Amino acid sequence: MKFAPAVILIFTAPALLLTGTAFAQRERAPLYEAVGTEPGWTLAIDRDLIRYVGDYGRTRVTASAPEPRPSFNGRRYVTDRIIVDITNVRCSDGMSDRVYPDKVTVTIGRRTVSGCGGASIAAPAPAPASALSGAWRIESVGGLPTRGPKLASVTFTGNRIGGSTGCNNFGGTYRFERGFLVTGPLMATQMGCQPGVMTQELAILGAFNQRLSVSSNRSGKLVLSGRGQTRLVLVPAFSGRR
């Protein structure tokens, strides 16, 4: 793979953990997580905070986490900025065919979005390693649709992996260990993009820094899943399709 002339960075596990607080925070898994699509959003509830990210990262709400109120078949968190309703009923996220124990509704002002939460209780069967071969568009990362000046993509050829985060190009090697996809070390060009796209880049490279399970859903998409809500959804990179 050819890279545009630029400074080259080598991403290894220790390096990623030292790039900022984002990865350190991910290591401390929240007590509860939820995710939604169309538009993509994520929610994390800790002992002290509720953190919501939506609208391609443009909407961010952080509020102190109160004691939840009992509700019909679930619980409710009410603050001045955000209301979270968690209902104990099976929920499918609609993208990866994963099934979660809760349906989650988030209300911010006059706007309400819905999704799924809790630890996944059912997942698609693992896809064979051969299913990775070829070029893919990265449709979403962590439940958020990708964007940027370039198409977020990844290609698997032989034992080589390469692609774009939507801003920078990356490349390296990959292998399978005990059924998990393992990459690295990866090299990436270093060009600046809008803050939201750079956050997306950290999420994509951070995902590939983990051991990922590989599965496929009914729509023919590949789902690469890591710790917590780490998830890349890939669709075939047909010519002209974005």
Secondary structure as UniProt FT lines:
FT   STRAND          8..11
FT   HELIX           13..18
FT   HELIX           21..27
FT   STRAND          32..36
FT   TURN            37..40
FT   STRAND          41..45
FT   STRAND          49..54
FT   TURN            55..58
FT   STRAND          59..64
FT   STRAND          69..71
FT   TURN            72..73
FT   STRAND          74..78
FT   STRAND          83..87
FT   STRAND          91..92
FT   STRAND          99..100
FT   STRAND          102..108
FT   TURN            109..110
FT   STRAND          111..117
FT   HELIX           129..132
FT   STRAND          134..141
FT   TURN            142..143
FT   STRAND          144..145
FT   STRAND          153..157
FT   TURN            158..159
FT   STRAND          160..164
FT   STRAND          169..177
FT   TURN            178..179
FT   STRAND          180..183
FT   STRAND          186..189
FT   HELIX           195..208
FT   STRAND          212..216
FT   TURN            218..219
FT   STRAND          222..225
FT   TURN            228..229
FT   STRAND          231..236
FT   TURN            239..240
//
